[in-house]
Amino acid sequence: MKKDTLHKDTLVVHEGYDDSLHHGSLAVPLYQTSTYAFENALQGEKRFSGEEAGNIYSRLGSPTVQVLEKRMAALENGAGALAFGSGMAAVSSILVHLTKAGDHIICSRGIYGCTFGLLGIMKEKYNITHSLISMTTEEEIEKEITPETVCIYVETPINPTMELVDLQKVVNVANRHGLKVVVDNTFTSPYLQNPIDIGADFVLHSATKYINGHGDVIAGLLVGKDADEIEKIRMTVQKDYGAIMSPFDAWLLIRGLKTLPVRMDRHTVNAEKLLVYLKGQQFVEDIYYPFDAGNPQFEIAKRQMKAGGGLISFTVKGGKKGAQLFMDSLSLIKIAVSLGDAETLIQHPATMTHSGVPEADRLQMGITDSLLRLSVGLEHAEDLIADLTSAFTVLEQNSSTLA
Ligand SMILES: *Cc1c(COP(=O)(O)O)cnc(C)c1O
């Protein structure tokens, strides 16, 4: 069967693995080894020179990790992929690969907190500067370009306000100016959005989230549209900085990834049900979800995303006090950061994920004290709604004490 005729649902189960090469083992074997024995000295020489393909040492490659990399490359319609020890290792590796001292990066105005921290390190140590912009028009992006600009780094949807960046516009500008485009695709997973199809050069994931889906691994993945460039990163930045993924984590991710389409469909259906429910609540003020007909960016969402996914943010009445009382009144829904797990998680960005952002910047990003982010899990929607209802009842009972 021709590979490009296979659907994602099939690729997550089969891509990149041939059981006949592994004693017929149906499950991908876990190669828990640090090194590989050569048959003789000449073979060792040939492996090192690249004359002969094969395993050498697990920081340079592992058969277990390679299955995950091949699967991810296929899912993102890329030509190659690299697995890392965390999402941040993927972010830092691609940015180190693309920049040199004195360069400039254009970023979407909302980026993951530690990515922001990394940009600070790069600025302090290597004078690599960055601009954080809203990217609503091509002109706005173009205005930021300097002779030192090398890449555009984008997250969409942006955490936690679910604001979207129009990827086509970013790619149009990048193509006109010879810039590389990197997209952090963690929030949608490769099942709902494929930036390489639109023209991005690199897509990365915190595989900790939807790709694993079970909340038991920290990991990252980088996919590129140029296989040679990915191999170059493998044998330079990844090999020498050493931010690799362990075979065991790859094994868990291969297991988790098999159900990605099934999980994303359920996450989305549950989120859509909660969206309808939340809209009917008198203690909810604003709701942010990409696939909401009332969202001014709904057209962008439909162009670049297959569905809305599992993340909803909303504000409750009563400011910080109301938001914290609401969270404390939940029982099934866990108070935790991270996302994409089977368990529904709620967090308060102002005091948790974005507590390090200065208040003025935070408010400008739309992260008010009453904003909550829900990572909708795989439970039955009725049970989630019952839990939310009991928390709204507590808000109502305490409404006189909430500002
Ligand atoms: C979690 C996350 C990261 C960082 O990934 P880790 O696996 O925690 O290192 C990067 N980007 C986004 C959008 C994330 O949600």
PDBQT file of the ligand as one rigid body, heavy atoms in Angstrom, charges set to zero:
ROOT
HETATM    1  C1  LIG A 501       4.484  22.497  27.899  1.00  0.00    +0.000 C 
HETATM    2  C2  LIG A 501       4.812  23.340  26.730  1.00  0.00    +0.000 A 
HETATM    3  C3  LIG A 501       6.141  23.546  26.311  1.00  0.00    +0.000 A 
HETATM    4  C4  LIG A 501       7.317  22.985  27.081  1.00  0.00    +0.000 C 
HETATM    5  O1  LIG A 501       7.335  21.595  27.039  1.00  0.00    +0.000 OA
HETATM    6  P1  LIG A 501       8.006  20.673  28.192  1.00  0.00    +0.000 P 
HETATM    7  O2  LIG A 501       7.736  19.299  27.691  1.00  0.00    +0.000 OA
HETATM    8  O3  LIG A 501       7.339  21.004  29.481  1.00  0.00    +0.000 OA
HETATM    9  O4  LIG A 501       9.460  21.020  28.204  1.00  0.00    +0.000 OA
HETATM   10  C5  LIG A 501       6.364  24.301  25.188  1.00  0.00    +0.000 A 
HETATM   11  N1  LIG A 501       5.335  24.868  24.500  1.00  0.00    +0.000 NA
HETATM   12  C6  LIG A 501       4.053  24.712  24.880  1.00  0.00    +0.000 A 
HETATM   13  C7  LIG A 501       2.975  25.363  24.082  1.00  0.00    +0.000 C 
HETATM   14  C8  LIG A 501       3.746  23.943  25.990  1.00  0.00    +0.000 A 
HETATM   15  O5  LIG A 501       2.465  23.807  26.380  1.00  0.00    +0.000 OA
ENDROOT
TORSDOF 0
